[in-house]
Amino acid sequence: MTRIKTTLLIVFLLILAFVILVNLDRSKDEEKVNWKAVREADIAEVTDGWKTPIWLEVNTPNWEDSAYISGDGNTLYFAYYPGDLIADLLTWDFKDDIDVYISEKPFKERKKFYISEDIWSEAGVMISNGDFYYMSNRKIGDERINDNIYRNGVRLDFGTEENEEDPHYCKEKDELYFWKKENADGEKIYVYKNKEVRRLPSPINGSSGNDIQPFLTEDCQTIYFTSGRDGIYKIYRSERFGENEWSEPVEVISSKYGVGEPTLTDDGRFLFFIQLFMSNDGKRNADIMYTERE
């Protein structure tokens, strides 16, 4: 009789555990966001002769950011964070660090890039002539600081006290572009050349919003960048017609909640970027998209 009671108790506990697990799975399913439907409801608008953007399979329901496509279009570098990065920034409660991953064409699989370490965050990879530029918040001495620019693991010192973000080196003119925060004027794009840091002039930095994330074509004559000049982050293009003179920016890509991080293949045929999506209940997700020349 005792053995029967014990058996019945075990069966009851197994059934109870199964019911709890089913309910947990249901609650998880109810919490999931149909990101496919969210994306389909927010197709980024393109101008300037670009096709409708395409979503990459390497994306996840988490945060993909800081996209950089190699010149030949075969290797994609990007930053990954497991969660809603904006929400965690607002609360300053991070689930993990930010790591750099790579994905080879057709961009379905990923693996962590060797420059990433678990102690600190890295992002903004850019490659020129075999040199790896990126940003990291690693410690200098005993002090953990915010983002600085590194080349092949060595910090580049521009003699400024501010953070420097998203480097882009243009070999043709030996210029290193980046953006940094200014106390009185938001975030603006700078160039380091001849051992001097110089702010890009208006109309690149002429807006009341932030102007960030520069990318230049190989000849250093065209710049794509992100700007919040219209109240939401969009991607713009500007042409160079003097040593430090640029044309009025032309809007290239926009969306409901913002786009950024433009990066192009050397032939100018493909433009990769990041698009921010938001669900009806306020959950955010950043994905890598690309568009092709018409």
MOHUGI-V723383 format. One record per backbone hydrogen bond with DSSP energy under -1.0 kcal/mol. CO is the residue of the C=O (numbers start at 1). NH is the residue of the N-H. E is the energy in kcal/mol with one decimal. If there is no record, write none. Layout:
BEGIN
CO:NH:E, CO:NH:E
END
This chain:
BEGIN
1:5:-2.5, 2:6:-2.4, 3:7:-2.4, 4:8:-2.8, 5:9:-2.2, 6:10:-2.3, 7:11:-2.5, 8:12:-2.6, 9:13:-2.5, 10:14:-2.4, 11:15:-2.5, 12:16:-2.6, 13:17:-2.7, 14:18:-2.4, 15:19:-2.5, 16:20:-2.4, 17:21:-2.6, 18:22:-2.5, 19:23:-2.3, 20:24:-2.5, 21:25:-2.8, 22:26:-2.4, 23:27:-2.6, 24:28:-2.4, 25:29:-2.5, 26:30:-2.4, 27:31:-1.4, 28:32:-1.2, 33:35:-1.8, 34:38:-1.9, 35:39:-2.8, 36:40:-2.2, 37:41:-1.2, 39:42:-1.6, 45:254:-2.2, 49:294:-2.5, 54:290:-1.8, 56:59:-1.4, 63:81:-2.4, 65:79:-3.3, 68:77:-3.0, 70:73:-1.8, 71:266:-2.1, 74:105:-2.5, 75:70:-2.9, 76:103:-2.1, 77:68:-2.4, 78:101:-3.3, 79:65:-2.6, 80:99:-1.8, 81:63:-2.4, 81:83:-1.9, 84:88:-2.2, 85:89:-2.1, 86:90:-2.0, 87:91:-1.4, 88:92:-1.3, 88:93:-1.5, 98:122:-2.4, 99:80:-2.7, 100:113:-3.1, 101:78:-2.3, 102:111:-1.7, 103:76:-2.9, 104:107:-2.6, 107:58:-1.2, 111:102:-2.6, 113:116:-1.8, 121:137:-1.4, 123:135:-2.8, 126:133:-3.3, 128:131:-2.3, 131:128:-2.1, 132:152:-2.8, 133:126:-2.6, 134:150:-3.5, 135:123:-1.9, 136:148:-2.0, 140:143:-1.5, 143:140:-2.7, 147:164:-1.5, 148:136:-2.1, 149:156:-3.0, 150:134:-2.0, 151:154:-1.6, 154:151:-2.6, 165:179:-1.7, 168:177:-3.2, 170:175:-1.9, 175:170:-3.5, 176:192:-2.9, 177:168:-2.4, 178:190:-3.5, 179:165:-2.4, 180:188:-2.3, 186:182:-4.2, 187:211:-3.0, 188:180:-2.1, 189:200:-2.2, 190:178:-2.0, 191:198:-2.8, 192:176:-1.9, 193:196:-1.2, 196:193:-2.5, 198:191:-2.6, 201:204:-1.1, 201:205:-1.7, 210:228:-2.8, 212:226:-2.8, 215:224:-3.4, 217:220:-2.4, 221:240:-3.1, 222:217:-2.2, 223:238:-2.3, 224:215:-2.4, 225:236:-3.0, 226:212:-3.1, 227:234:-2.3, 228:231:-2.0, 233:259:-1.8, 234:227:-2.4, 235:252:-3.3, 235:253:-1.3, 236:225:-2.0, 237:250:-3.0, 238:223:-2.6, 239:247:-2.9, 245:241:-1.8, 250:237:-2.0, 252:47:-2.0, 253:235:-2.4, 254:45:-2.6, 258:276:-2.7, 260:274:-3.0, 263:272:-3.3, 265:268:-1.9, 269:293:-2.4, 270:265:-1.9, 271:291:-2.2, 272:263:-1.9, 273:289:-3.1, 274:260:-2.0, 275:287:-2.2, 277:285:-2.1, 279:282:-1.8, 283:279:-2.7, 285:277:-3.4, 286:64:-2.5, 287:275:-2.5, 288:56:-1.5, 289:273:-2.4, 290:54:-3.1, 291:271:-2.7, 292:51:-2.6
END
